[in-house]
Amino acid sequence: MKAGRRATESELETLQRETFDYFLNEVNPANGLILDKTAEAWPASIAATGLALACYPVGVERGFMTREQAVERTLSTLRFFWKSPQGPEPDATGHHGFYYHFLDMQTGRRAWDCELSTVDSAFLLAGALTAGAYFDADLPDEREIRTLADRLYARADWVWAQNGGATVTHGWRPESGFIAYRWEGYDEALLLYILGLASPTHPLPRASYDAWLSTYRWERCYGYDYVYAGSLFTHQLSHVWIDFRGIQDAFMRDKGIDYFENSRRATYVQQRYAINNPRRFASYGEHCWGITASEGPGPETLKLDGVERTFFDYVGRGVPYGPDDGTLAPWAVVASLPFAPEIVLPAIDFCIHQAKLKESNAYGFKASFNPTHPGEPGNPFGWWVSPWHFGLNEGPIVLMIENHASGMVWRLMRGCRPIRDGLQRAGFTGGWLAEPGVVPGDPPREM
């Protein structure tokens, strides 16, 4: 299948507005927690909540909600996290300034015996800092937002999260202690390290960032040289908040590119892989791509057109090495919009008009689809489409459409002291970092 045109500005605006509605509706207004997934009795996700905090300023600017509504929602969220129970108890909300990956929507306490997640906490804190950067009026409620954002950020004990190692651990469980895995190899933890380096209370040492850089894999795929990470989302999530155009750390200075260009190349690798289609999945091509961590139609094995196919459930799909079972994620396509609009806009058009992934959906695109899997008998698509929306998918759509259209979030975070300090402490130079901005060492804001 081929799309004949690019998604229009009007279609992007509609997609952004419909997607934003997820954060208006799938929320507990009393504590600001955002539902992780639109399934019955599902918990909240702290990453989705952090993305919501970053989306509210976009909603104000785009007229999706009033400033007063955004202030009320933001304050509910930040007050909850500031006052929520911290400690080693297995039913707390967090520990050492970090938070559990999933929280009960009503009580705000740990759900499912999940892990205390360092990277999801980083997304939550980044959302809080976005709110602090946007709500700058000299009014009591907006002053409180700024103060709570600073205090929540300062409470995270990044050194504790290293557990005596050079890099940062994935997290911790009260029953078993620190998770064995660490944030190593290029991935979404770029934001985590930048925030950790700039902490005013428990900063990561510069050596931790250098240790992380030492684990990168520089590869050549389909004619593109880049820092490898298979799942497309790993090349996107840190870029939701940070404008990496024209700024470089030591690794990127040596390679002669920046992380923005790296993500552009990763996006093109995705398209080239789909065109090459080594596993011969249905519909893959120039305008049908987007392989990332996502939900799928499995686990099951089917024989289709004489070929035995194994399908997965939720897994970290990636290219060019897999896993790949024919499942694609439209949100991950949209999140690459700032990097390569020339190939992303036709792919969005495909998702809207040929795959019809917006039809009868409350919140824009569904999470994922698989044109190779037939789906349930009689389904209206003729192939498998996820029945769910995920908060973690909705946020990047809203925010990266905005960064493409106006650069709003990037501009806000250029003036955010932790972002600027963290980049400089990681060794980034050039570009907008050389321009006047927040002076390192400015005192924290007070109410």
C-alpha positions as CSV (number, residue, x, y, z in Angstrom):
1,M,0.0,0.0,0.0
2,K,1.1,3.6,-0.6
3,A,-0.1,6.9,0.7
4,G,-0.6,9.5,-2.0
5,R,0.0,12.6,0.1
6,R,1.2,14.0,3.3
7,A,-0.9,14.6,6.4
8,T,-2.0,18.2,6.5
9,E,-1.5,20.9,9.1
10,S,-5.2,20.6,9.9
11,E,-5.0,16.9,10.3
12,L,-2.0,17.3,12.7
13,E,-4.0,19.8,14.7
14,T,-7.0,17.5,15.0
15,L,-4.8,14.5,15.9
16,Q,-3.1,16.6,18.6
17,R,-6.4,17.8,20.1
18,E,-8.0,14.3,20.1
19,T,-4.9,12.8,21.7
20,F,-4.8,15.5,24.3
21,D,-8.3,14.5,25.4
22,Y,-6.7,11.3,27.0
23,F,-5.2,13.5,29.7
24,L,-8.4,15.4,30.3
25,N,-10.5,12.2,30.7
26,E,-8.3,9.3,31.9
27,V,-7.3,11.0,35.2
28,N,-8.2,11.0,38.9
29,P,-8.6,14.8,39.4
30,A,-8.1,14.5,43.1
31,N,-4.5,13.4,42.7
32,G,-3.7,14.1,39.1
33,L,-2.7,10.5,38.3
34,I,-3.1,9.4,34.7
35,L,-4.3,6.0,33.7
36,D,-1.6,3.8,32.1
37,K,-3.9,1.9,29.8
38,T,-7.6,2.1,28.9
39,A,-8.4,-1.4,30.2
40,E,-10.6,-2.2,33.1
41,A,-9.1,-1.8,36.6
42,W,-5.8,-0.6,35.3
43,P,-3.4,1.5,37.4
44,A,-1.8,4.8,36.8
45,S,1.6,5.3,35.2
46,I,4.1,7.8,36.6
47,A,5.6,8.3,33.1
48,A,2.1,9.1,31.7
49,T,1.5,11.5,34.6
50,G,4.8,13.2,33.8
51,L,3.9,13.5,30.2
52,A,0.5,14.9,31.2
53,L,2.2,17.6,33.2
54,A,4.3,18.6,30.1
55,C,1.2,18.5,27.9
56,Y,-1.0,20.9,30.0
57,P,1.0,24.0,28.9
58,V,0.5,22.9,25.3
59,G,-3.2,22.5,26.0
60,V,-3.3,26.0,27.4
61,E,-1.5,27.5,24.4
62,R,-3.7,25.5,21.9
63,G,-7.0,26.3,23.7
64,F,-7.6,22.7,24.8
65,M,-8.0,23.9,28.4
66,T,-7.8,27.2,30.3
67,R,-4.8,28.3,32.2
68,E,-6.9,28.1,35.4
69,Q,-7.8,24.5,34.7
70,A,-4.2,23.6,33.9
71,V,-3.0,25.2,37.2
72,E,-5.6,23.3,39.2
73,R,-4.7,20.0,37.6
74,T,-1.0,20.6,37.9
75,L,-1.2,21.6,41.5
76,S,-3.3,18.5,42.4
77,T,-0.6,16.3,40.8
78,L,2.4,18.0,42.4
79,R,0.8,18.2,45.8
80,F,0.0,14.6,45.7
81,F,3.5,13.5,44.9
82,W,5.1,15.9,47.4
83,K,2.8,14.6,50.3
84,S,2.6,10.9,49.2
85,P,4.3,8.3,51.4
86,Q,8.0,7.8,50.8
87,G,9.9,4.9,52.4
88,P,10.9,1.3,52.3
89,E,7.4,0.0,53.0
90,P,6.1,-2.2,50.1
91,D,2.9,-0.1,49.8
92,A,4.4,3.3,49.7
93,T,4.3,5.6,46.7
94,G,8.0,6.1,46.4
95,H,11.4,5.9,48.1
96,H,14.5,8.2,48.1
97,G,12.6,10.6,45.9
98,F,11.8,8.1,43.2
99,Y,8.4,6.5,42.5
100,Y,6.9,3.2,41.6
101,H,6.3,2.5,37.9
102,F,2.5,1.9,38.5
103,L,0.3,3.4,41.2
104,D,-3.2,2.7,42.2
105,M,-5.4,5.3,40.6
106,Q,-7.3,6.0,43.8
107,T,-4.9,5.6,46.7
108,G,-1.7,6.5,44.8
109,R,0.2,3.6,46.3
110,R,2.3,1.0,44.6
111,A,0.4,-1.4,42.3
112,W,1.2,-4.9,41.1
113,D,4.4,-5.3,43.2
114,C,6.1,-3.2,40.5
115,E,9.5,-1.7,40.6
116,L,10.6,1.7,41.8
117,S,11.5,3.0,38.3
118,T,14.4,5.4,37.9
119,V,13.7,6.3,34.3
120,D,9.9,6.6,34.7
121,S,10.6,8.9,37.7
122,A,12.8,11.0,35.4
123,F,9.9,11.4,33.0
124,L,7.7,12.4,36.0
125,L,10.3,14.9,37.2
126,A,10.8,16.3,33.7
127,G,7.0,16.9,33.5
128,A,7.1,18.7,36.8
129,L,10.0,20.9,35.7
130,T,8.1,21.7,32.5
131,A,5.2,23.0,34.6
132,G,7.6,25.0,36.7
133,A,9.1,26.6,33.6
134,Y,5.7,27.4,32.1
135,F,3.7,28.7,35.0
136,D,5.8,31.8,35.7
137,A,3.2,34.3,36.9
138,D,3.6,36.0,40.3
139,L,0.5,34.4,41.7
140,P,0.3,32.1,44.7
141,D,-0.8,29.0,42.8
142,E,1.8,29.4,40.1
143,R,4.5,30.2,42.7
144,E,3.5,27.0,44.5
145,I,3.9,25.0,41.2
146,R,7.4,26.3,40.7
147,T,8.4,25.5,44.3
148,L,6.9,22.0,44.3
149,A,8.6,21.2,41.0
150,D,12.0,22.3,42.5
151,R,11.4,20.4,45.7
152,L,10.4,17.1,44.0
153,Y,13.4,17.3,41.7
154,A,15.7,18.0,44.6
155,R,14.4,15.1,46.6
156,A,15.5,12.4,44.1
157,D,18.7,10.7,45.5
158,W,20.5,9.8,42.3
159,V,23.6,8.6,44.1
160,W,21.5,6.0,46.0
161,A,20.2,4.8,42.6
162,Q,23.7,4.0,41.5
163,N,23.9,1.3,44.2
164,G,27.7,1.7,44.3
165,G,28.2,1.3,40.6
166,A,29.2,3.8,37.9
167,T,25.9,3.8,36.0
168,V,22.4,4.1,37.3
169,T,20.3,1.1,38.1
170,H,16.9,0.4,36.5
171,G,15.2,0.5,39.9
172,W,14.6,-1.1,43.2
173,R,12.0,-3.4,44.9
174,P,11.4,-3.5,48.7
175,E,11.3,-7.3,48.6
176,S,14.6,-7.9,46.8
177,G,16.6,-4.6,46.6
178,F,18.1,-3.1,43.5
179,I,17.4,-4.5,40.0
180,A,20.5,-6.0,38.4
181,Y,20.1,-4.2,35.2
182,R,21.7,-0.7,34.7
183,W,21.1,2.1,32.3
184,E,23.8,1.2,29.8
185,G,23.8,1.4,26.0
186,Y,22.1,4.3,24.2
187,D,18.5,4.6,25.2
188,E,15.8,6.8,26.7
189,A,18.0,7.3,29.8
190,L,19.8,10.2,28.2
191,L,17.2,12.5,30.0
192,L,17.8,10.5,33.2
193,Y,21.5,11.2,33.3
194,I,21.1,14.9,32.4
195,L,18.7,15.4,35.3
196,G,20.8,13.4,37.6
197,L,24.0,15.3,36.9
198,A,22.3,18.6,37.7
199,S,20.7,17.7,41.0
200,P,21.3,20.4,43.7
201,T,21.3,17.8,46.4
202,H,22.3,14.3,45.3
203,P,24.0,14.8,41.9
204,L,25.5,12.0,39.8
205,P,29.2,12.4,39.2
206,R,30.4,13.2,35.7
207,A,32.0,9.8,35.7
208,S,28.6,8.2,35.6
209,Y,27.8,9.9,32.3
210,D,31.2,8.9,30.9
211,A,30.6,5.3,31.9
212,W,27.2,5.4,30.1
213,L,28.8,6.8,26.9
214,S,31.4,4.0,27.0
215,T,28.6,1.5,26.4
216,Y,27.3,3.0,23.2
217,R,27.2,1.0,20.0
218,W,28.1,2.9,16.8
219,E,26.7,1.0,13.8
220,R,26.0,1.3,10.1
221,C,22.6,0.2,9.1
222,Y,21.1,0.6,5.6
223,G,23.7,3.2,4.8
224,Y,23.3,5.3,7.9
225,D,26.0,5.6,10.7
226,Y,24.4,6.2,14.1
227,V,24.3,5.3,17.8
228,Y,22.3,2.1,17.7
229,A,19.1,1.4,19.7
230,G,16.6,-0.9,18.1
231,S,13.2,0.4,19.4
232,L,12.3,3.7,17.9
233,F,11.0,5.2,21.2
234,T,14.5,5.2,22.6
235,H,15.5,7.8,20.0
236,Q,12.5,10.0,20.9
237,L,11.6,10.3,24.5
238,S,14.5,12.4,25.8
239,H,13.9,14.7,22.7
240,V,10.4,15.4,23.9
241,W,12.0,17.8,26.4
242,I,15.5,18.6,25.1
243,D,16.4,20.3,21.8
244,F,19.6,18.6,20.9
245,R,20.0,20.5,17.6
246,G,23.5,21.9,17.4
247,I,24.7,20.8,20.8
248,Q,27.2,17.9,21.3
249,D,28.8,15.9,24.1
250,A,32.2,14.3,23.7
251,F,30.9,11.3,21.9
252,M,28.9,13.3,19.3
253,R,31.7,15.8,18.8
254,D,33.9,12.8,17.9
255,K,31.3,11.6,15.4
256,G,30.6,15.0,13.9
257,I,26.8,14.9,14.5
258,D,24.3,15.6,17.3
259,Y,21.6,13.5,18.9
260,F,18.9,15.2,16.8
261,E,20.7,14.0,13.7
262,N,21.2,10.6,15.3
263,S,17.4,10.3,15.7
264,R,16.8,11.5,12.1
265,R,19.1,8.7,10.9
266,A,17.3,6.2,13.2
267,T,14.0,7.2,11.7
268,Y,15.3,6.7,8.2
269,V,16.7,3.2,9.2
270,Q,13.1,2.3,10.3
271,Q,11.8,3.3,6.9
272,R,14.5,1.6,5.0
273,Y,14.0,-1.6,7.0
274,A,10.3,-1.5,6.2
275,I,11.0,-1.1,2.5
276,N,13.5,-3.9,2.6
277,N,11.0,-6.0,4.7
278,P,13.3,-9.0,5.3
279,R,10.7,-11.0,7.1
280,R,8.0,-10.3,4.4
281,F,5.3,-8.9,6.6
282,A,2.1,-7.5,5.1
283,S,2.0,-3.8,4.2
284,Y,5.5,-2.8,5.2
285,G,6.9,-0.2,2.9
286,E,7.8,3.4,2.3
287,H,4.8,4.8,4.3
288,C,4.1,1.9,6.6
289,W,6.7,1.5,9.3
290,G,7.3,2.3,13.0
291,I,8.7,-0.6,15.1
292,T,9.1,0.1,18.8
293,A,8.2,-1.3,22.2
294,S,4.5,-2.0,21.9
295,E,1.6,-4.3,22.5
296,G,1.0,-7.0,19.9
297,P,-1.5,-9.7,19.0
298,G,0.3,-12.6,20.7
299,P,1.4,-14.7,22.2
300,E,0.4,-17.2,19.6
301,T,1.7,-18.9,16.5
302,L,-0.4,-19.0,13.3
303,K,0.2,-20.5,9.8
304,L,-0.7,-17.7,7.3
305,D,-0.3,-18.2,3.5
306,G,1.8,-21.2,4.2
307,V,4.2,-19.4,6.5
308,E,4.3,-20.1,10.3
309,R,4.3,-16.8,12.1
310,T,5.0,-16.2,15.8
311,F,3.3,-13.2,17.3
312,F,4.3,-11.5,20.6
313,D,2.3,-9.6,23.2
314,Y,4.1,-6.5,24.7
315,V,7.8,-6.6,23.8
316,G,10.6,-4.2,22.9
317,R,10.4,-4.6,19.1
318,G,13.3,-3.1,17.2
319,V,15.2,-2.9,13.9
320,P,17.2,-4.3,12.2
321,Y,17.8,-7.2,14.6
322,G,14.2,-7.6,16.0
323,P,12.2,-8.8,17.6
324,D,9.8,-8.1,14.8
325,D,6.4,-9.8,14.3
326,G,4.8,-7.3,11.9
327,T,3.4,-5.1,14.7
328,L,3.7,-1.3,14.1
329,A,3.0,1.7,16.3
330,P,1.6,4.9,14.8
331,W,2.5,7.0,17.9
332,A,6.2,6.2,17.3
333,V,5.9,7.5,13.8
334,V,4.4,10.8,15.0
335,A,7.1,11.1,17.6
336,S,9.7,11.3,14.9
337,L,7.9,14.2,13.2
338,P,10.5,16.9,14.1
339,F,13.4,14.7,12.9
340,A,12.2,13.8,9.4
341,P,8.8,15.4,8.5
342,E,9.4,14.5,4.8
343,I,8.9,10.8,5.5
344,V,6.8,11.0,8.7
345,L,3.9,13.1,7.2
346,P,3.2,10.5,4.4
347,A,3.3,7.8,7.1
348,I,0.8,9.7,9.2
349,D,-1.4,10.1,6.2
350,F,-1.2,6.3,5.7
351,C,-2.2,5.7,9.3
352,I,-5.2,8.0,8.9
353,H,-6.5,7.3,5.5
354,Q,-5.4,3.7,4.6
355,A,-5.0,1.9,7.9
356,K,-7.9,4.1,9.2
357,L,-6.4,3.9,12.7
358,K,-8.4,7.0,13.9
359,E,-11.8,5.7,13.1
360,S,-14.1,5.3,16.1
361,N,-11.3,6.2,18.5
362,A,-11.7,8.7,21.3
363,Y,-8.0,9.6,21.5
364,G,-6.6,9.6,18.0
365,F,-4.5,6.6,17.0
366,K,-4.8,3.2,18.8
367,A,-1.5,2.0,20.3
368,S,-0.5,-0.5,17.6
369,F,-1.6,-2.6,14.6
370,N,-0.4,-5.7,12.7
371,P,-1.5,-6.0,9.1
372,T,-0.1,-9.6,8.9
373,H,-2.2,-10.9,11.8
374,P,-5.9,-11.3,10.8
375,G,-7.2,-10.2,14.2
376,E,-10.5,-11.4,15.6
377,P,-13.0,-12.8,13.0
378,G,-15.2,-10.1,11.6
379,N,-13.1,-7.2,12.9
380,P,-13.7,-4.0,10.8
381,F,-10.0,-3.5,9.9
382,G,-9.2,-6.9,8.4
383,W,-6.1,-7.1,10.5
384,W,-5.2,-6.9,14.2
385,V,-5.5,-3.5,15.9
386,S,-4.9,-2.9,19.6
387,P,-8.1,-2.2,21.5
388,W,-6.3,0.1,23.9
389,H,-4.8,3.5,24.3
390,F,-1.7,4.1,26.5
391,G,-0.8,7.3,28.3
392,L,2.9,6.8,27.5
393,N,2.0,6.8,23.8
394,E,-0.4,9.8,23.9
395,G,2.1,12.2,25.4
396,P,4.8,12.1,22.7
397,I,2.2,12.6,20.0
398,V,1.0,15.9,21.7
399,L,4.4,17.1,22.5
400,M,6.3,16.2,19.3
401,I,3.6,17.7,17.1
402,E,4.0,20.8,19.2
403,N,7.8,20.8,18.9
404,H,7.5,20.4,15.2
405,A,4.9,23.2,14.9
406,S,6.3,25.7,17.3
407,G,9.2,24.3,19.3
408,M,7.3,25.4,22.4
409,V,8.5,22.7,24.8
410,W,12.1,22.9,23.6
411,R,12.1,26.7,24.2
412,L,10.7,26.3,27.7
413,M,13.3,23.7,28.7
414,R,16.2,25.8,27.3
415,G,15.5,28.1,30.2
416,C,15.1,25.3,32.7
417,R,18.1,25.3,35.1
418,P,18.3,21.5,35.7
419,I,18.3,20.8,31.9
420,R,20.8,23.5,31.1
421,D,23.1,22.6,34.0
422,G,22.8,18.9,33.3
423,L,23.8,19.3,29.7
424,Q,26.8,21.4,30.6
425,R,27.9,19.0,33.3
426,A,27.7,16.2,30.8
427,G,30.1,18.1,28.6
428,F,27.6,19.4,26.0
429,T,28.7,22.6,24.2
430,G,27.7,24.7,21.3
431,G,24.4,25.9,19.8
432,W,21.8,27.4,22.2
433,L,23.9,26.4,25.2
434,A,26.2,29.2,24.3
435,E,23.4,31.7,24.4
436,P,22.4,33.6,27.6
437,G,20.0,31.6,29.8
438,V,19.6,30.4,33.3
439,V,22.8,31.1,35.3
440,P,24.2,27.9,36.9
441,G,24.0,28.3,40.6
442,D,20.8,30.4,40.7
443,P,19.1,29.7,44.1
444,P,16.0,27.5,44.1
445,R,12.7,29.3,43.8
446,E,10.8,29.8,47.1
447,M,7.1,30.3,47.7
